[in-house]
């Protein structure tokens, strides 16, 4: 049997208090998610009466049926998936292209570039100048307005740069260079294969950002067929724009069904991101911690 370290009373008390505190935090965070999920499957009348506490009451799929039969939501879903996939790919390429050179100590002028990048983190033109620039570039009501203006996050680039400096031994890169490998070859054959943790973190950060983005589309898009999912959901939740989803229903039924639709659209919008996280979680903590050290 493995030897156990005997804990004194203060250690035991600390563990007990810590477990209780973390359990309370877990319940505070988890309960709203479970309530939304249960309310989306419950009878709308039970939700309005406050009878739904934890488990669904009189389970029904009527709200989900109304959501998935709505053409605007399905179009928004397709648009958001496209914006997220293309945008995240562009973000990763740009972040790697910026982080790798300034992580190399033999790269001349990297300090000047770091100062330049840092300056952009603290000072920006603001909304109106950005709108004028993007409109002048022809991005108004254009697919690429969701991608190009936010093609790189300087903060994320610095996190990746720190990972390249502290998480990958310099001796490996030197050995590859001695063997005749070029800088691009070192990046693709040495650095990136060893950077799964930080790449997963960046994938999560950028992907969630694109999935939840709606303000840029709200400002620049005029054609409804280009709206992302979040903008459609905004109209449903804020403007109560549910007429198309409840055609043929009586006023009373519409009032009840609208309550279930609100919770159903929240679940529909959140599920893809929630499903992505478990696959990246094992890399997430390591990537954040290593990328945050020094640099």
Residue frames as qw, qx, qy, qz and C-alpha x, y, z in Angstrom:
[[0.000, 0.886, 0.463, 0.000, 0.00, 0.00, 0.00],
 [0.361, 0.589, -0.038, 0.722, 1.15, 3.48, -0.78],
 [0.363, -0.309, -0.492, 0.728, 2.27, 5.54, 2.18],
 [0.040, -0.829, -0.432, -0.353, -0.15, 8.30, 3.06],
 [0.235, 0.282, -0.300, 0.881, 0.88, 11.69, 4.40],
 [0.257, -0.581, -0.709, 0.307, -0.96, 12.34, 7.64],
 [0.027, 0.607, 0.201, 0.769, -2.93, 15.57, 7.53],
 [0.126, -0.156, -0.597, 0.777, -3.40, 17.78, 10.56],
 [0.147, 0.644, 0.679, -0.320, -6.73, 19.32, 11.50],
 [0.121, 0.685, -0.060, -0.716, -6.10, 22.58, 9.66],
 [0.039, 0.239, -0.767, -0.594, -5.38, 20.71, 6.41],
 [0.055, 0.371, 0.926, 0.054, -8.56, 18.63, 6.77],
 [0.111, 0.713, 0.444, -0.531, -10.61, 21.74, 7.53],
 [0.088, 0.546, -0.359, -0.752, -9.18, 23.51, 4.49],
 [0.011, 0.002, -0.899, -0.438, -10.04, 20.55, 2.23],
 [0.074, 0.540, 0.820, -0.174, -13.60, 20.38, 3.57],
 [0.111, 0.735, 0.186, -0.643, -14.18, 24.13, 3.15],
 [0.033, 0.415, -0.585, -0.696, -12.64, 24.03, -0.32],
 [0.042, 0.201, 0.940, 0.273, -14.86, 21.14, -1.43],
 [0.096, 0.674, 0.646, -0.343, -17.98, 22.85, -0.09],
 [0.071, 0.685, -0.079, -0.721, -17.09, 26.14, -1.79],
 [0.040, 0.264, -0.738, -0.619, -16.33, 24.51, -5.14],
 [0.093, 0.377, 0.920, 0.055, -19.55, 22.48, -4.93],
 [0.134, 0.743, 0.412, -0.510, -21.56, 25.68, -4.42],
 [0.075, 0.578, -0.386, -0.715, -19.78, 27.32, -7.37],
 [0.060, -0.001, 0.914, 0.400, -20.51, 24.26, -9.52],
 [0.127, 0.571, 0.797, -0.153, -24.20, 24.39, -8.64],
 [0.108, 0.744, 0.129, -0.646, -24.40, 28.12, -9.33],
 [0.089, 0.463, -0.588, -0.657, -22.83, 27.65, -12.77],
 [0.022, 0.039, 0.961, 0.274, -24.53, 24.37, -13.69],
 [0.234, 0.481, 0.742, -0.404, -28.10, 25.05, -12.58],
 [0.355, 0.621, -0.009, -0.699, -28.93, 27.78, -15.16],
 [0.214, 0.341, -0.778, -0.483, -27.71, 25.48, -17.93],
 [0.019, 0.177, 0.983, -0.051, -29.83, 22.59, -16.69],
 [0.271, 0.544, 0.513, -0.606, -32.85, 24.87, -16.25],
 [0.345, 0.538, -0.314, -0.702, -32.62, 26.21, -19.81],
 [0.180, 0.166, -0.919, -0.309, -32.27, 22.67, -21.16],
 [0.085, 0.325, 0.902, -0.272, -35.23, 21.41, -19.10],
 [0.292, 0.576, 0.281, -0.710, -37.39, 24.43, -19.97],
 [0.278, 0.411, -0.549, -0.672, -36.75, 23.91, -23.68],
 [0.249, -0.030, -0.943, -0.219, -38.19, 20.37, -23.46],
 [0.060, 0.322, 0.778, -0.537, -41.01, 21.23, -21.06],
 [0.072, 0.723, 0.648, 0.229, -44.60, 22.27, -21.62],
 [0.191, 0.442, 0.001, 0.877, -44.69, 26.06, -21.98],
 [0.513, -0.681, -0.217, -0.476, -47.52, 26.43, -19.48],
 [0.833, -0.433, -0.228, 0.259, -45.44, 24.64, -16.83],
 [0.559, 0.144, -0.084, 0.812, -42.52, 26.96, -17.53],
 [0.085, -0.568, -0.113, -0.811, -44.67, 30.09, -17.22],
 [0.684, -0.635, -0.210, -0.290, -46.16, 28.82, -13.94],
 [0.079, -0.722, 0.606, -0.324, -42.67, 28.20, -12.53],
 [0.935, -0.203, 0.186, -0.225, -43.20, 24.47, -12.17],
 [0.856, 0.370, -0.229, 0.278, -39.96, 23.58, -13.95],
 [0.485, -0.834, 0.262, 0.032, -37.18, 23.44, -11.37],
 [0.341, -0.546, 0.716, 0.270, -34.68, 20.84, -12.53],
 [0.343, 0.083, 0.890, 0.288, -36.27, 18.14, -14.68],
 [0.203, -0.088, -0.489, -0.844, -38.55, 18.69, -17.70],
 [0.387, 0.265, 0.643, -0.605, -42.28, 18.93, -17.00],
 [0.690, 0.548, 0.407, -0.243, -44.60, 17.28, -19.56],
 [0.384, -0.361, 0.555, 0.644, -41.79, 16.79, -22.13],
 [0.592, 0.717, 0.343, -0.131, -42.47, 18.10, -25.62],
 [0.545, -0.099, 0.416, 0.721, -40.47, 18.73, -28.81],
 [0.300, 0.828, 0.468, 0.070, -42.88, 21.34, -30.16],
 [0.115, -0.929, 0.133, 0.324, -40.50, 24.25, -29.54],
 [0.417, -0.404, 0.653, 0.487, -37.61, 22.49, -31.28],
 [0.481, 0.446, 0.703, 0.275, -39.86, 21.57, -34.18],
 [0.179, 0.949, 0.246, -0.077, -40.77, 25.24, -34.61],
 [0.274, -0.788, 0.370, 0.408, -37.10, 26.24, -34.44],
 [0.432, -0.216, 0.745, 0.460, -35.84, 23.76, -37.03],
 [0.422, 0.600, 0.652, 0.194, -38.71, 24.45, -39.40],
 [0.046, 0.940, 0.073, -0.331, -37.77, 28.14, -39.46],
 [0.760, 0.530, 0.078, 0.367, -35.78, 28.96, -42.63],
 [0.052, 0.914, -0.237, 0.325, -34.06, 32.00, -41.11],
 [0.647, -0.624, 0.432, -0.075, -32.56, 29.95, -38.29],
 [0.908, 0.084, 0.338, 0.232, -31.30, 27.26, -40.64],
 [0.531, 0.753, -0.003, 0.389, -29.78, 29.90, -42.95],
 [0.224, -0.882, 0.317, -0.269, -28.19, 31.59, -39.95],
 [0.850, -0.364, 0.375, 0.061, -26.80, 28.25, -38.81],
 [0.832, 0.371, 0.198, 0.361, -25.16, 27.64, -42.19],
 [0.258, 0.872, -0.111, 0.401, -23.75, 31.17, -42.29],
 [0.481, -0.787, 0.344, -0.175, -22.35, 30.95, -38.76],
 [0.909, -0.142, 0.335, 0.204, -20.67, 27.60, -39.46],
 [0.677, 0.585, 0.109, 0.434, -19.09, 29.10, -42.59],
 [0.013, -0.907, 0.196, -0.373, -17.94, 32.24, -40.77],
 [0.694, -0.630, 0.341, -0.073, -16.55, 30.16, -37.91],
 [0.914, 0.043, 0.282, 0.288, -14.64, 27.66, -40.05],
 [0.560, 0.652, 0.060, 0.508, -13.16, 30.20, -42.48],
 [0.160, -0.906, 0.152, -0.361, -12.56, 32.83, -39.80],
 [0.768, -0.566, 0.298, 0.032, -10.85, 30.45, -37.38],
 [0.866, 0.201, 0.208, 0.408, -8.61, 29.10, -40.17],
 [0.339, 0.779, -0.024, 0.526, -7.56, 32.64, -41.13],
 [0.446, -0.840, 0.190, -0.244, -7.02, 33.53, -37.45],
 [0.882, -0.339, 0.261, 0.196, -4.75, 30.53, -36.84],
 [0.743, 0.417, 0.143, 0.503, -2.70, 31.16, -39.99],
 [0.124, 0.848, -0.062, 0.512, -2.22, 34.85, -39.17],
 [0.604, -0.754, 0.203, -0.158, -1.46, 34.21, -35.50],
 [0.906, -0.142, 0.229, 0.326, 1.15, 31.56, -36.31],
 [0.597, 0.577, 0.108, 0.546, 2.68, 33.77, -38.99],
 [0.077, -0.871, 0.129, -0.467, 3.01, 36.61, -36.48],
 [0.723, -0.648, 0.209, -0.120, 4.03, 34.64, -33.38],
 [0.947, 0.017, 0.085, 0.309, 6.75, 32.43, -34.87],
 [0.529, 0.603, -0.115, 0.586, 9.09, 35.18, -36.18],
 [0.175, -0.768, 0.260, -0.558, 8.97, 37.25, -32.99],
 [0.878, -0.451, 0.131, -0.091, 9.60, 34.10, -30.92],
 [0.872, 0.228, -0.057, 0.430, 12.95, 33.58, -32.68],
 [0.447, -0.789, 0.035, 0.421, 15.78, 35.32, -30.82],
 [0.501, -0.166, 0.465, 0.711, 17.85, 35.44, -34.01],
 [0.276, 0.712, 0.541, 0.351, 15.20, 37.48, -35.84],
 [0.298, -0.077, -0.077, 0.948, 16.49, 41.04, -36.22],
 [0.209, -0.208, -0.183, -0.938, 14.02, 43.79, -35.53],
 [0.409, -0.416, -0.804, -0.111, 11.65, 41.64, -33.49],
 [0.240, -0.412, -0.518, 0.710, 11.67, 44.11, -30.58],
 [0.139, 0.150, -0.153, -0.967, 10.45, 46.89, -32.83],
 [0.419, -0.204, -0.706, -0.534, 7.67, 44.66, -34.13],
 [0.382, -0.407, -0.775, 0.296, 6.69, 43.70, -30.58],
 [0.070, -0.347, -0.280, 0.892, 6.42, 47.38, -29.61],
 [0.275, 0.031, -0.426, -0.862, 4.35, 48.06, -32.73],
 [0.450, -0.303, -0.804, -0.245, 1.99, 45.17, -31.97],
 [0.305, -0.395, -0.657, 0.565, 1.71, 46.22, -28.32],
 [0.060, 0.156, 0.010, -0.986, 0.75, 49.76, -29.36],
 [0.407, -0.147, -0.574, -0.695, -2.24, 48.43, -31.29],
 [0.402, -0.354, -0.830, 0.155, -3.52, 46.66, -28.15],
 [0.210, -0.479, -0.477, 0.706, -4.00, 49.94, -26.29],
 [0.171, 0.504, -0.039, -0.846, -4.98, 52.36, -29.04],
 [0.329, 0.350, 0.806, 0.345, -7.59, 51.98, -31.78],
 [0.019, -0.175, -0.297, -0.938, -9.56, 54.29, -34.00],
 [0.375, 0.210, 0.538, -0.725, -12.93, 53.30, -32.61],
 [0.525, 0.412, 0.738, -0.098, -16.18, 52.26, -34.24],
 [0.424, 0.837, 0.134, -0.320, -16.74, 55.16, -36.67],
 [0.090, 0.721, -0.596, -0.343, -13.20, 55.17, -38.21],
 [0.368, -0.116, 0.917, 0.106, -13.35, 51.38, -38.48],
 [0.541, 0.573, 0.582, -0.199, -16.68, 51.59, -40.28],
 [0.339, 0.857, -0.145, -0.359, -15.32, 54.21, -42.70],
 [0.090, -0.556, 0.780, 0.271, -12.21, 52.14, -43.44],
 [0.431, 0.098, 0.897, 0.013, -14.12, 48.89, -43.96],
 [0.512, 0.711, 0.395, -0.277, -16.70, 50.62, -46.16],
 [0.214, 0.818, -0.384, -0.372, -13.94, 52.22, -48.25],
 [0.166, -0.374, 0.892, 0.194, -12.36, 48.79, -48.70],
 [0.575, 0.069, -0.546, -0.606, -15.66, 47.45, -50.04],
 [0.178, -0.001, -0.949, 0.261, -16.42, 45.24, -47.03],
 [0.433, 0.088, 0.345, -0.828, -19.86, 46.70, -46.35],
 [0.841, 0.202, 0.188, -0.466, -22.45, 43.91, -46.72],
 [0.583, 0.522, -0.618, -0.078, -19.58, 41.61, -47.74],
 [0.936, -0.205, -0.287, 0.014, -18.82, 38.10, -46.45],
 [0.690, 0.208, -0.361, 0.592, -15.22, 39.06, -45.62],
 [0.171, -0.675, 0.185, -0.693, -16.23, 41.78, -43.17],
 [0.846, -0.475, 0.030, -0.239, -16.76, 38.96, -40.66],
 [0.944, -0.008, -0.043, 0.326, -13.23, 37.64, -41.24],
 [0.600, 0.473, -0.098, 0.638, -10.64, 40.25, -42.22],
 [0.144, -0.807, 0.146, -0.554, -11.07, 43.09, -39.66],
 [0.654, -0.596, 0.390, -0.254, -10.46, 40.62, -36.82],
 [0.839, 0.370, -0.398, -0.004, -8.02, 38.36, -38.65],
 [0.632, 0.131, -0.574, 0.504, -5.57, 38.40, -35.73],
 [0.529, -0.830, -0.120, -0.130, -5.67, 39.04, -32.00],
 [0.290, 0.700, -0.509, 0.409, -2.41, 40.53, -30.73],
 [0.563, -0.508, 0.500, -0.418, -3.05, 39.15, -27.26],
 [0.968, 0.042, 0.223, -0.102, -3.43, 35.61, -28.62],
 [0.697, 0.620, -0.272, 0.237, -0.36, 36.11, -30.76],
 [0.041, -0.699, 0.569, -0.431, 1.70, 36.98, -27.67],
 [0.797, -0.287, 0.437, -0.301, 0.38, 33.89, -25.86],
 [0.947, 0.313, 0.047, 0.053, 1.41, 31.72, -28.80],
 [0.409, 0.744, -0.407, 0.336, 4.79, 33.44, -28.99],
 [0.401, -0.609, 0.570, -0.379, 5.38, 32.67, -25.29],
 [0.936, -0.040, 0.318, -0.146, 4.53, 29.01, -25.94],
 [0.795, 0.557, -0.155, 0.183, 6.95, 28.82, -28.87],
 [0.157, 0.751, -0.496, 0.407, 9.71, 30.31, -26.70],
 [0.367, -0.474, 0.651, -0.465, 9.14, 28.36, -23.48],
 [0.859, 0.002, 0.373, -0.351, 7.35, 25.18, -24.55],
 [0.901, 0.424, -0.020, 0.091, 9.59, 24.06, -27.41],
 [0.684, -0.507, 0.231, 0.471, 13.30, 23.42, -26.72],
 [0.261, 0.873, -0.254, -0.323, 15.55, 25.70, -28.74],
 [0.348, -0.437, 0.789, 0.257, 17.99, 22.83, -29.18],
 [0.621, 0.364, 0.693, 0.035, 15.50, 21.03, -31.44],
 [0.431, 0.884, 0.128, -0.128, 15.28, 24.01, -33.75],
 [0.079, -0.808, 0.534, 0.234, 19.06, 24.44, -33.77],
 [0.527, -0.164, 0.816, 0.171, 19.59, 20.75, -34.57],
 [0.602, 0.596, 0.531, -0.002, 17.09, 20.94, -37.43],
 [0.250, 0.941, -0.125, -0.192, 18.82, 24.06, -38.78],
 [0.282, -0.609, 0.701, 0.240, 22.21, 22.32, -38.66],
 [0.573, 0.125, 0.800, 0.125, 20.71, 19.40, -40.61],
 [0.135, 0.030, 0.563, 0.815, 19.79, 21.84, -43.37],
 [0.027, 0.671, 0.741, 0.000, 16.17, 22.56, -42.50],
 [0.099, 0.441, 0.151, 0.879, 14.89, 26.01, -43.51],
 [0.167, -0.026, 0.459, -0.872, 12.94, 28.33, -41.22],
 [0.688, 0.012, -0.178, -0.704, 9.68, 27.31, -42.87],
 [0.701, 0.064, -0.709, -0.043, 10.69, 23.66, -42.53],
 [0.195, 0.061, -0.732, 0.650, 11.40, 24.15, -38.81],
 [0.434, -0.028, 0.208, -0.876, 7.98, 25.71, -38.38],
 [0.794, 0.067, -0.253, -0.548, 6.07, 22.90, -40.10],
 [0.769, 0.131, -0.624, 0.055, 8.24, 19.93, -39.06],
 [0.415, 0.032, -0.662, 0.624, 9.30, 20.88, -35.53],
 [0.115, -0.060, 0.346, -0.929, 7.29, 23.72, -34.03],
 [0.609, -0.085, -0.165, -0.771, 3.71, 23.05, -35.12],
 [0.719, -0.090, -0.679, -0.117, 3.71, 19.27, -34.43],
 [0.435, -0.124, -0.667, 0.591, 4.75, 20.08, -30.84],
 [0.097, -0.046, 0.180, -0.978, 2.22, 22.90, -30.44],
 [0.307, -0.410, -0.797, -0.320, -1.04, 20.95, -30.16],
 [0.263, -0.553, -0.620, 0.490, -1.89, 22.47, -26.72],
 [0.033, -0.455, -0.052, 0.888, -1.61, 26.11, -27.78],
 [0.163, -0.031, -0.639, -0.751, -3.23, 25.47, -31.16],
 [0.263, -0.479, -0.836, -0.057, -6.20, 23.90, -29.38],
 [0.172, -0.574, -0.419, 0.682, -6.47, 26.92, -27.09],
 [0.050, 0.301, -0.268, -0.914, -6.39, 29.31, -30.05],
 [0.190, -0.222, -0.819, -0.494, -8.93, 27.15, -31.90],
 [0.229, -0.586, -0.743, 0.228, -11.27, 27.41, -28.92],
 [0.120, -0.530, -0.181, 0.820, -10.78, 31.15, -28.40],
 [0.110, 0.217, -0.443, -0.863, -11.23, 32.10, -32.04],
 [0.183, -0.266, -0.878, -0.352, -13.97, 29.56, -32.74],
 [0.158, -0.616, -0.685, 0.356, -16.15, 30.67, -29.83],
 [0.051, -0.485, -0.014, 0.873, -15.57, 34.31, -30.77],
 [0.171, 0.070, -0.615, -0.766, -16.77, 33.74, -34.34],
 [0.198, -0.385, -0.893, -0.119, -19.69, 31.58, -33.23],
 [0.169, -0.670, -0.570, 0.444, -20.99, 34.26, -30.85],
 [0.168, -0.189, 0.168, 0.953, -20.28, 37.24, -33.12],
 [0.208, 0.698, 0.679, 0.084, -23.27, 39.34, -34.09],
 [0.084, -0.814, -0.129, 0.560, -22.32, 43.03, -33.66],
 [0.179, -0.347, 0.557, 0.733, -20.22, 43.20, -36.83],
 [0.100, 0.345, 0.840, 0.406, -23.05, 41.63, -38.84],
 [0.026, -0.776, -0.561, 0.287, -25.53, 43.98, -37.16],
 [0.088, -0.724, 0.098, 0.677, -23.55, 47.00, -38.40],
 [0.045, -0.424, 0.621, 0.658, -22.48, 45.91, -41.89],
 [0.125, 0.177, 0.926, 0.310, -25.03, 43.42, -43.23],
 [0.438, 0.187, 0.032, -0.879, -28.20, 44.53, -45.01],
 [0.644, 0.091, -0.616, -0.445, -29.09, 41.25, -46.77],
 [0.744, -0.376, 0.319, -0.452, -30.92, 38.92, -44.42],
 [0.977, 0.153, -0.146, -0.022, -29.58, 35.82, -46.14],
 [0.532, 0.494, -0.489, 0.484, -26.08, 36.76, -44.85],
 [0.477, -0.671, 0.259, -0.505, -27.13, 37.08, -41.20],
 [0.285, 0.236, -0.890, 0.265, -25.32, 34.79, -38.74],
 [0.483, -0.419, -0.768, -0.035, -27.27, 32.68, -36.29],
 [0.311, -0.352, -0.513, 0.718, -26.70, 35.01, -33.34],
 [0.124, 0.063, -0.103, -0.985, -28.27, 37.94, -35.18],
 [0.486, -0.274, -0.647, -0.519, -31.35, 35.85, -35.96],
 [0.511, -0.400, -0.708, 0.279, -31.58, 34.78, -32.33],
 [0.144, -0.159, -0.265, 0.940, -31.25, 38.38, -31.23],
 [0.346, -0.135, -0.330, -0.868, -34.33, 39.25, -33.23],
 [0.590, -0.325, -0.709, -0.210, -36.22, 36.33, -31.74],
 [0.516, -0.357, -0.605, 0.490, -35.25, 36.96, -28.11],
 [0.152, -0.251, -0.198, 0.935, -35.28, 40.78, -28.07],
 [0.305, 0.078, -0.259, -0.913, -37.88, 41.70, -30.66],
 [0.535, 0.176, 0.736, -0.375, -40.02, 38.59, -30.07],
 [0.469, 0.448, -0.416, -0.638, -40.06, 38.10, -33.86],
 [0.300, -0.087, 0.948, -0.058, -41.75, 34.69, -33.82],
 [0.632, 0.375, 0.140, -0.664, -44.73, 35.20, -36.12],
 [0.584, 0.439, -0.588, -0.347, -43.27, 33.07, -38.92],
 [0.161, 0.233, -0.938, 0.198, -42.51, 30.26, -36.48],
 [0.206, 0.233, 0.815, -0.489, -46.07, 30.03, -35.15],
 [0.382, 0.089, -0.377, -0.839, -48.28, 30.45, -38.22],
 [0.587, -0.187, -0.684, -0.391, -51.69, 28.84, -37.86],
 [0.381, -0.241, -0.758, 0.470, -51.63, 28.88, -34.05],
 [0.261, -0.848, -0.421, -0.191, -54.16, 30.65, -31.85],
 [0.022, 0.814, -0.254, 0.522, -53.08, 33.70, -29.82],
 [0.722, -0.591, 0.283, -0.223, -53.03, 31.71, -26.59],
 [0.963, 0.035, 0.138, 0.229, -51.01, 28.90, -28.15],
 [0.530, 0.676, -0.126, 0.497, -48.59, 31.44, -29.66],
 [0.275, -0.816, 0.295, -0.414, -48.03, 33.05, -26.28],
 [0.859, -0.400, 0.314, -0.059, -47.27, 29.69, -24.71],
 [0.905, 0.283, 0.108, 0.298, -45.12, 28.41, -27.57],
 [0.301, 0.844, -0.204, 0.393, -43.01, 31.58, -27.64],
 [0.526, -0.732, 0.388, -0.191, -41.83, 30.83, -24.11],
 [0.906, -0.123, 0.378, 0.146, -40.51, 27.41, -25.14],
 [0.696, 0.644, 0.055, 0.312, -38.96, 28.76, -28.34],
 [0.050, -0.923, 0.308, -0.226, -36.83, 31.23, -26.39],
 [0.634, -0.534, 0.559, -0.022, -35.20, 28.42, -24.44],
 [0.893, 0.242, 0.355, 0.136, -34.95, 26.13, -27.46],
 [0.538, 0.799, -0.082, 0.255, -33.04, 28.66, -29.55],
 [0.271, -0.824, 0.476, -0.147, -30.58, 29.20, -26.67],
 [0.801, -0.227, 0.552, 0.046, -29.88, 25.45, -26.57],
 [0.795, 0.534, 0.234, 0.166, -29.59, 25.23, -30.36],
 [0.290, 0.902, -0.223, 0.231, -27.06, 28.08, -30.40],
 [0.371, -0.745, 0.525, -0.178, -24.97, 26.69, -27.52],
 [0.958, -0.074, 0.271, -0.048, -24.75, 22.97, -28.29],
 [0.788, 0.544, -0.152, 0.244, -22.03, 23.10, -31.02],
 [0.107, 0.744, -0.479, 0.453, -19.58, 24.95, -28.76],
 [0.678, -0.461, 0.449, -0.355, -20.38, 22.70, -25.80],
 [0.982, 0.136, 0.130, 0.007, -19.70, 19.63, -27.94],
 [0.595, 0.677, -0.293, 0.318, -16.37, 21.04, -29.13],
 [0.243, -0.796, 0.428, -0.353, -14.93, 21.73, -25.69],
 [0.872, -0.348, 0.336, -0.074, -14.53, 18.12, -24.40],
 [0.892, 0.352, 0.051, 0.279, -12.30, 17.26, -27.37],
 [0.389, 0.701, -0.220, 0.555, -9.99, 20.21, -26.63],
 [0.564, -0.790, 0.045, -0.239, -10.13, 20.20, -22.84],
 [0.907, -0.272, 0.042, 0.318, -7.10, 17.94, -22.32],
 [0.597, 0.303, 0.057, 0.741, -4.92, 20.47, -24.17],
 [0.061, -0.877, -0.241, -0.412, -6.63, 23.58, -22.85],
 [0.569, -0.817, 0.022, 0.091, -5.09, 23.98, -19.37],
 [0.758, -0.209, 0.254, 0.563, -1.58, 23.06, -20.53],
 [0.442, 0.531, 0.318, 0.649, -1.72, 25.46, -23.46],
 [0.172, -0.919, -0.147, -0.324, -2.91, 28.38, -21.35],
 [0.666, -0.715, 0.096, 0.188, -0.42, 27.81, -18.55],
 [0.727, -0.069, 0.298, 0.614, 2.64, 27.25, -20.75],
 [0.337, 0.630, 0.329, 0.618, 1.68, 30.13, -23.05],
 [0.267, -0.925, -0.150, -0.225, 1.27, 32.44, -20.07],
 [0.754, -0.507, 0.036, 0.417, 4.75, 31.86, -18.64],
 [0.427, -0.444, 0.265, 0.742, 7.35, 34.59, -19.11],
 [0.395, 0.373, 0.593, 0.594, 7.80, 36.12, -22.55]]
